[in-house]
Amino acid sequence: MIQDRVAGTVSPPGVLFAMLGVAALLTPFMTLAANRIVAGEGVMAWAVAAPALVAPGLLAVAAGLLLGVPAGKPWLRLFGSVLGLSGLLWLLMQGAPALLDGEGGYARVSPAIGFWLLLVILSLLLADTLTALAPGPWMRLGFLAVASAVLGVVLWSGALADLSVMQEFSSRRDAFLREALRHLGLAFGSLATATVIGFPLGILCHRRAGLRGAILPVLSFLQTIPSLAMFGLMIPILGWVGDAVPGAQDLGIAGIGFAPAFLALVLYSLLPVVGNTAAGLAAAPPAALEAARGMGMTPLQRLLRVELPLGLPIILTGLRIVLVQNIGLAVIAGLIGGGGFGTFVFQGLNQTATDLILLGALPTVALALAAAIVMDALVDLTRRTPKGTP
Amino acid sequence: MIEIDGITKTYGAMTAVDAVSMTVETGTITVIVGTSGSGKTTLLRMINRLEEPSAGEVRINGEATHSLKPHILRRRIGYAIQGHGLFPHHTVGRNIGAVPELLNWPKDKIRARVDELLELFSMDPDAFRDRYPAELSGGQQQRVGVARALASRPDLLLMDEPFGALDPIIRTRAQEDLRRIQQRLGSTIMLVTHDMEEAIRLGDRVAVMDGGKLVQHGTPAEIIAAPATEFVADMVGDVERPLRLLSLIPAGEVVEEGTANGEALPASASLRDALSACLWTGREAVPIERDGAAAGRVTLAAIRARAEAHG
């Protein structure tokens, strides 16, 4: 009985998050290193700055974890997770200048295991709460806009400028901007190209079962090639094209660089685009199609008025898979000189400079997350029939 | 007038429809009835060329159907199918206006036509116009499906088992609605069913198909009174033939002078209803009223005389 009552008033994941959060607070929150290469030493959360500066942050994190415990109060839990995340930010902002004070020009300060664990735990709390709230597509886009704006203001204000990863950024400001554009170009450009090729192919596959049986296995096979191998394979192939075809090199086609990376991403994108286009077009109820034919719609009218609108959510889901997948895969382009955030990741790996790796990895993760949220909202917005209909 | 002239459909060595000829008068309902595999649906689908005939031709008001492009032909022929086939992503209004939209009617004309049809099917336009098919009951979906098929005032309405997915009570109501609306609009309808009861209730003419051949084509009374083959007799159901026949005759036809006890029946009730009322209450006769006024009576003897007068 008592157990039942307790279970009704507390959220089991909330309790788990609180316990994990307290444990995470007992691990080093930040590290201080003499320079950007050597390993640093951990500093506990309560020691990163003067007690009066640390106290509000610690309190906010603890209160946030605690507010996550009650069940059935999603808005309270949402507030808790935001409060906790603000506490983390506060601790970083106070800790970075305080720790660097008097440590000399080469010293570096970074978030440590405790910070990352708490970030994950509070994000899970946030996700758990948002799932319970089940916000509509517009609201989710609103949350994303607010979160991006807050992140943008914090980064722009220079409040985190003392962190090592931001120092890596400030010494590469121009390169970062260039590689960011290159990364977006790779991800969105390959998506656009794959859509232009794959969409008509998907329609053909839908119309002709024989073609479908021939094309989809080939695309599935492409998908099974490991990404490193695929990028590697592009080098000899495009290298040969660059040498053999007159004018190809003037267009930038060569064994390394943008072209092979772009082509590899396009090849990976074809299966989701073609497969989901064919599946989406097949989703229209057979009776509706029979009626459309019987009332005198031409094949094109059936496609535009019945099959496409009914299949659009599934087709967009395919594009969502491609976009998120390519934002991640484009990192590997850095390995064959294709540019993008991968450039920093692989430079960082070569120099064992963790913060340089993060400079490439963090924006990639953020970009993929934002793309997933936007595309999911679009998929929901294109479901124009009321809930519960096929 | 619809003329079907020696129309045949073969799939390889198999003949689905074998040289069927018949004429459908404008403003009547012809019900094509048969078992599964009798070729009835194929016959219907050859009229709007969802199946291309292997031989023979169909003429609508003298014009051969193969002289038009198939999609142009189909826009002139209403088509309603089992399971309604409504577009789930369009509102009721847009579903009904689908063919007028294909024919590029002006928007206000489409809107007026949609409201007119909803009224005709006893559905309040303001309440139903903007709903989606999934928000309707099965009977309402079916009515919208028929309304859509009638929207452009087609020369001909083809219906393939339109009531097949409905439960018996809603089905009877849908049949009555169709009859009422057909008489009001004067539509020409060809309807396919496997249910002889439905054929007799709805048809001005009944065409019985068996093994791809048209085995009998006539009025319901002719089919019941003189089945051309054993198969037709089986379809009609030998034992029930007198009752089926009586169900076709309105009481008003055999009403005679005199009075009777008990509750009166309207003159439009069938002799089958009158017989049933007599047997159930142990009366020899039932009073008949026309427009609320007493019009005489129908006696058991008169009913028996009509049942014996076939052939």
Interface residues (C-beta under 8 A of the other chain):
Chain A: P285 A287 A288 L289 E290 A291 A292 R293 G294 M295 G296 M297 T298 Q301 R305 V306 P309 L310 R384 T385 P386 G388 T389 P390
Chain B: N48 L50 P70 H71 I72 L73 R74 R75 R76 Y79 I81 Q82 G83 H84 G85 L86 F87 P88 H89 A98 V99 L102 Y132 P133 A134 E135 G145 R148 A149 L158
